Amino acid sequence: MDPPILSVKNISRRYCGRIAIENICFDVFRGEVLALLGPNGAGKTTVLRIVSGIARPDNGYVRINGLNPSDPRARSLIGYCPQEPIVYDDLTGLENMLFYAGLYGLSGSEARRRCMNLLEFIGLSDYANRLVKTYSGGMKKRLSFAIALIGDPRLLILDEPTTGMDPQARREIWAKILEIVKEGRAVIVATHYMEEAEQLADRVIIMDRGRIIAEGVPEELKTRYGPRAVILLKILDRHAEVLDALRGIVSEGEILEEDGEIKIHVDDPDEAVPRIVSRLLQEGIKLEMLRVIRPTLEDVFLRLTGRRLSE
């Protein structure tokens, strides 16, 4: 396996005697998305500020391609999109891009070409010459995202990249992030959106109160810490016969009847559903509705902390 592009070892940070983060460890590899999932105040932004070289840890260290984040060679590998938009309201979108391009040493036609390409990439080319003060909050976030890509980074650091966006815009940014990863780049994203972590991440680190409380592939986390999946059935009649038939084929799962619905708790719904449908057909039982409710990362956080992500 190739070495990680980002290695974080036992970093801790206190502010005014209060623990912000403690003993945070993880690696990020090329071609993957690592999500830091947790509520506001969990310490995600502190981790990203240390990774990007903006802040220093009290203990531990960070290495980007083996380099300290403060090393100019490491900084050239990073694209950082902070939680608050890094744009100037009295400049146009293109002028903002050209300003930051100058900081990366780009100028003239090369800078303009790259900036326009990135504005088109994130869907703002039609607004390139409009003042940013006329942009919505979601558009400003898109522009900040484009700015983070100007230096052609190998490691993209995103802090709540879709906050303030409508659902459609959020999914468009997810698609752009996945395009970037396919090019062999690495992405670390902090989010409190459970769906964002599930859609984007190859691996998820769940944080709470400055500590890592779980880490793994999303499906593994849900299997390890989440509740069992629930198969909901609604049939037209013959409930007693259905219950008897189902007990014979899903003996490992709890079967309940509530408010006209049959609820079956199982470990593997993909394996159980075909057996259930086949048995009902054999018995001539008419199925009105079947729905599967799978555990989510929200369920995992609730199981581990007793609280919801949004609390």
C-alpha positions as CSV (number, residue, x, y, z in Angstrom):
1,M,0.0,0.0,0.0
2,D,1.2,3.5,-0.8
3,P,2.0,5.7,2.2
4,P,-0.7,8.1,3.4
5,I,-0.7,11.6,2.0
6,L,-1.8,12.8,5.4
7,S,-0.8,11.3,8.7
8,V,-2.2,12.7,12.0
9,K,-0.6,11.3,15.2
10,N,-1.9,11.9,18.7
11,I,-2.7,15.6,18.3
12,S,-4.3,17.5,21.2
13,R,-5.2,21.1,21.6
14,R,-6.6,23.1,24.6
15,Y,-8.1,26.6,24.6
16,C,-8.2,28.5,27.9
17,G,-7.7,25.2,29.7
18,R,-10.6,23.5,27.9
19,I,-10.0,20.4,25.8
20,A,-10.8,21.2,22.1
21,I,-9.4,17.9,20.8
22,E,-7.5,15.0,22.5
23,N,-5.3,12.2,21.1
24,I,-6.6,12.4,17.5
25,C,-5.0,9.9,15.2
26,F,-5.8,9.0,11.5
27,D,-4.3,8.6,8.1
28,V,-5.7,9.7,4.7
29,F,-4.7,8.0,1.4
30,R,-4.8,9.2,-2.2
31,G,-8.1,8.5,-3.9
32,E,-10.2,8.4,-0.8
33,V,-12.6,10.6,1.2
34,L,-12.3,10.7,4.9
35,A,-15.3,12.3,6.8
36,L,-15.1,13.8,10.2
37,L,-18.7,13.4,11.4
38,G,-20.0,15.1,14.6
39,P,-22.1,17.9,16.0
40,N,-21.0,21.5,16.2
41,G,-18.4,21.8,18.9
42,A,-17.0,18.3,18.4
43,G,-13.6,19.5,17.5
44,K,-13.7,18.9,13.7
45,T,-12.7,22.5,12.7
46,T,-9.8,22.4,15.2
47,V,-8.5,19.3,13.6
48,L,-8.7,20.8,10.1
49,R,-7.0,24.0,11.2
50,I,-4.1,22.0,12.6
51,V,-3.9,19.8,9.4
52,S,-3.8,22.9,7.2
53,G,-1.1,24.5,9.3
54,I,-3.2,27.4,10.5
55,A,-3.0,26.2,14.1
56,R,-0.5,24.1,16.0
57,P,-1.2,21.2,18.3
58,D,-0.1,21.2,21.9
59,N,1.0,17.6,21.5
60,G,1.4,15.2,18.6
61,Y,2.2,16.0,15.0
62,V,0.8,16.2,11.4
63,R,2.7,15.2,8.3
64,I,1.7,15.8,4.7
65,N,3.7,13.7,2.3
66,G,6.2,13.4,5.2
67,L,6.4,17.2,5.6
68,N,5.2,19.6,8.4
69,P,2.1,21.5,7.3
70,S,4.1,24.8,7.8
71,D,6.6,23.7,5.2
72,P,5.9,25.6,1.9
73,R,6.3,22.3,0.0
74,A,3.4,20.9,2.1
75,R,1.3,24.0,1.7
76,S,1.6,23.7,-2.1
77,L,-0.2,20.3,-1.8
78,I,-3.2,21.6,0.2
79,G,-6.4,23.2,-0.9
80,Y,-8.4,24.5,2.2
81,C,-12.0,25.5,2.2
82,P,-12.9,26.9,5.7
83,Q,-16.4,26.9,7.2
84,E,-17.0,30.6,6.5
85,P,-16.7,31.7,2.8
86,I,-13.3,33.3,2.0
87,V,-14.6,35.8,-0.5
88,Y,-14.7,39.6,-0.9
89,D,-18.2,41.0,-1.4
90,D,-17.1,44.0,-3.4
91,L,-15.3,42.0,-6.0
92,T,-16.8,39.8,-8.7
93,G,-16.6,36.1,-8.6
94,L,-13.9,36.1,-11.3
95,E,-12.0,38.9,-9.5
96,N,-12.0,36.9,-6.3
97,M,-10.6,33.9,-8.2
98,L,-7.9,36.0,-9.9
99,F,-6.9,37.4,-6.6
100,Y,-6.3,34.0,-5.1
101,A,-4.7,32.8,-8.3
102,G,-2.1,35.5,-7.8
103,L,-1.3,34.2,-4.4
104,Y,-0.5,30.9,-6.1
105,G,1.8,32.6,-8.6
106,L,-0.6,32.5,-11.5
107,S,-1.1,35.5,-13.7
108,G,-2.2,36.7,-17.1
109,S,-4.1,34.4,-19.5
110,E,-3.1,31.3,-17.6
111,A,-4.7,32.5,-14.4
112,R,-7.9,33.7,-16.3
113,R,-8.2,30.4,-18.1
114,R,-7.8,28.3,-14.9
115,C,-10.2,30.5,-13.0
116,M,-12.9,30.4,-15.7
117,N,-12.5,26.6,-16.0
118,L,-13.1,26.2,-12.2
119,L,-16.0,28.6,-12.2
120,E,-17.6,26.5,-14.9
121,F,-16.7,23.3,-13.0
122,I,-18.7,24.4,-9.9
123,G,-21.5,26.0,-11.9
124,L,-20.8,29.7,-11.5
125,S,-19.5,30.7,-14.9
126,D,-22.7,32.6,-15.7
127,Y,-22.1,34.7,-12.5
128,A,-18.4,35.3,-13.0
129,N,-18.8,39.0,-13.6
130,R,-21.3,39.7,-10.9
131,L,-20.4,41.2,-7.5
132,V,-20.2,38.6,-4.8
133,K,-22.4,40.7,-2.6
134,T,-25.3,39.6,-4.9
135,Y,-24.5,35.9,-4.4
136,S,-26.5,33.7,-2.1
137,G,-24.9,32.0,0.8
138,G,-24.7,28.7,-1.2
139,M,-23.1,30.5,-4.1
140,K,-20.4,32.0,-1.9
141,K,-19.7,28.5,-0.6
142,R,-19.4,27.2,-4.1
143,L,-16.9,30.1,-4.9
144,S,-14.9,29.2,-1.8
145,F,-14.8,25.6,-3.0
146,A,-13.5,26.7,-6.4
147,I,-10.8,28.9,-4.7
148,A,-9.6,25.8,-2.8
149,L,-8.9,24.1,-6.2
150,I,-6.9,26.9,-7.8
151,G,-3.5,25.5,-6.7
152,D,-4.4,22.0,-8.1
153,P,-4.1,20.4,-4.6
154,R,-3.3,16.8,-3.9
155,L,-5.1,17.1,-0.5
156,L,-8.4,18.9,-0.3
157,I,-9.6,20.0,3.1
158,L,-13.3,20.9,3.4
159,D,-14.9,22.3,6.5
160,E,-18.7,22.0,6.3
161,P,-18.6,22.5,2.5
162,T,-22.4,22.4,1.8
163,T,-23.8,24.3,4.8
164,G,-26.4,26.8,3.5
165,M,-27.0,25.0,0.2
166,D,-30.3,23.6,-0.9
167,P,-30.5,19.8,-1.4
168,Q,-29.9,20.0,-5.1
169,A,-26.8,22.2,-4.8
170,R,-25.5,20.0,-2.1
171,R,-25.7,16.9,-4.3
172,E,-24.0,18.7,-7.1
173,I,-21.0,19.5,-4.8
174,W,-20.9,15.9,-3.7
175,A,-20.6,14.9,-7.3
176,K,-17.8,17.3,-7.9
177,I,-15.9,16.1,-4.8
178,L,-16.2,12.5,-6.1
179,E,-14.9,13.6,-9.5
180,I,-11.9,15.1,-7.8
181,V,-11.2,11.9,-5.9
182,K,-11.3,9.8,-9.0
183,E,-8.3,11.9,-10.2
184,G,-6.2,10.4,-7.3
185,R,-6.6,13.3,-4.9
186,A,-7.4,12.8,-1.2
187,V,-10.2,14.7,0.5
188,I,-10.9,15.2,4.2
189,V,-14.3,16.7,5.0
190,A,-15.8,17.8,8.3
191,T,-19.6,17.6,8.4
192,H,-22.5,17.3,10.7
193,Y,-24.7,16.0,7.9
194,M,-25.2,12.3,8.3
195,E,-26.2,11.9,4.7
196,E,-23.2,13.8,3.5
197,A,-20.8,11.4,5.3
198,E,-22.7,8.4,4.0
199,Q,-22.8,9.6,0.4
200,L,-19.2,10.8,0.2
201,A,-16.9,8.9,2.6
202,D,-14.9,5.8,2.1
203,R,-14.2,6.0,5.8
204,V,-15.9,7.9,8.6
205,I,-14.5,9.2,11.9
206,I,-17.2,10.0,14.4
207,M,-16.2,12.7,16.9
208,D,-17.8,14.0,20.1
209,R,-16.5,16.4,22.6
210,G,-13.0,16.5,21.1
211,R,-12.4,12.8,20.9
212,I,-12.8,10.0,18.3
213,I,-15.5,7.6,19.5
214,A,-15.7,5.4,16.4
215,E,-13.9,4.9,13.0
216,G,-14.5,2.7,10.0
217,V,-16.3,2.2,6.7
218,P,-19.9,3.5,7.0
219,E,-21.5,0.1,6.5
220,E,-19.2,-1.5,9.1
221,L,-20.0,1.2,11.6
222,K,-23.7,0.7,11.1
223,T,-23.4,-3.1,11.4
224,R,-21.2,-2.8,14.5
225,Y,-23.0,-0.1,16.4
226,G,-26.4,0.5,14.8
227,P,-29.7,-1.2,15.5
228,R,-30.9,-4.1,13.4
229,A,-32.6,-3.3,10.1
230,V,-36.5,-3.4,10.1
231,I,-38.6,-4.9,7.3
232,L,-42.1,-3.4,7.3
233,L,-44.9,-5.4,5.7
234,K,-48.5,-4.5,5.2
235,I,-50.9,-7.3,3.9
236,L,-54.5,-7.3,3.0
237,D,-55.6,-10.1,5.4
238,R,-54.7,-13.5,7.0
239,H,-52.3,-11.8,9.5
240,A,-52.2,-14.9,11.7
241,E,-51.1,-17.1,8.8
242,V,-48.5,-14.6,7.8
243,L,-46.9,-14.4,11.2
244,D,-46.7,-18.3,11.4
245,A,-45.2,-18.4,7.9
246,L,-42.6,-15.7,8.7
247,R,-41.5,-17.2,12.0
248,G,-40.3,-20.3,10.1
249,I,-38.0,-18.4,7.7
250,V,-36.7,-15.5,9.9
251,S,-36.2,-17.2,13.2
252,E,-33.2,-15.1,14.0
253,G,-35.3,-11.9,13.9
254,E,-38.0,-10.4,16.2
255,I,-41.4,-10.2,14.6
256,L,-44.1,-7.8,15.8
257,E,-47.5,-6.6,14.6
258,E,-48.4,-3.0,15.3
259,D,-51.1,-0.8,13.9
260,G,-51.7,-3.1,11.0
261,E,-48.0,-3.4,10.0
262,I,-45.7,-6.4,10.6
263,K,-42.2,-5.4,11.7
264,I,-39.4,-7.9,11.3
265,H,-36.0,-7.0,12.9
266,V,-33.2,-8.7,11.0
267,D,-29.4,-8.4,10.6
268,D,-29.3,-8.8,6.8
269,P,-32.4,-7.5,5.0
270,D,-30.8,-8.2,1.6
271,E,-30.8,-11.8,2.4
272,A,-34.2,-11.9,4.3
273,V,-36.4,-9.9,1.9
274,P,-36.3,-12.4,-1.0
275,R,-37.1,-15.3,1.3
276,I,-40.0,-13.4,2.8
277,V,-41.5,-12.4,-0.6
278,S,-41.0,-16.0,-1.9
279,R,-42.8,-17.5,1.1
280,L,-45.7,-15.1,0.8
281,L,-46.2,-15.9,-2.9
282,Q,-46.1,-19.6,-2.1
283,E,-48.8,-19.1,0.5
284,G,-50.9,-17.0,-1.8
285,I,-50.8,-14.0,0.5
286,K,-51.2,-10.6,-1.1
287,L,-48.6,-8.1,-0.2
288,E,-49.7,-4.4,-0.1
289,M,-46.4,-2.8,1.0
290,L,-42.9,-3.8,1.8
291,R,-40.3,-1.3,3.1
292,V,-36.8,-1.7,4.6
293,I,-35.5,0.7,7.2
294,R,-31.8,0.4,7.5
295,P,-29.6,1.8,10.4
296,T,-27.9,5.1,9.7
297,L,-24.8,6.9,11.0
298,E,-27.3,9.0,13.0
299,D,-28.3,5.8,14.8
300,V,-24.7,5.0,15.4
301,F,-24.0,8.4,17.0
302,L,-27.2,8.0,19.1
303,R,-26.2,4.5,20.3
304,L,-22.6,5.7,21.2
305,T,-23.5,9.0,22.9
306,G,-27.2,9.0,23.8
307,R,-27.6,12.1,21.8
308,R,-28.5,13.0,18.2
309,L,-26.1,14.8,15.8
310,S,-28.4,17.8,15.6
311,E,-28.6,18.3,19.4
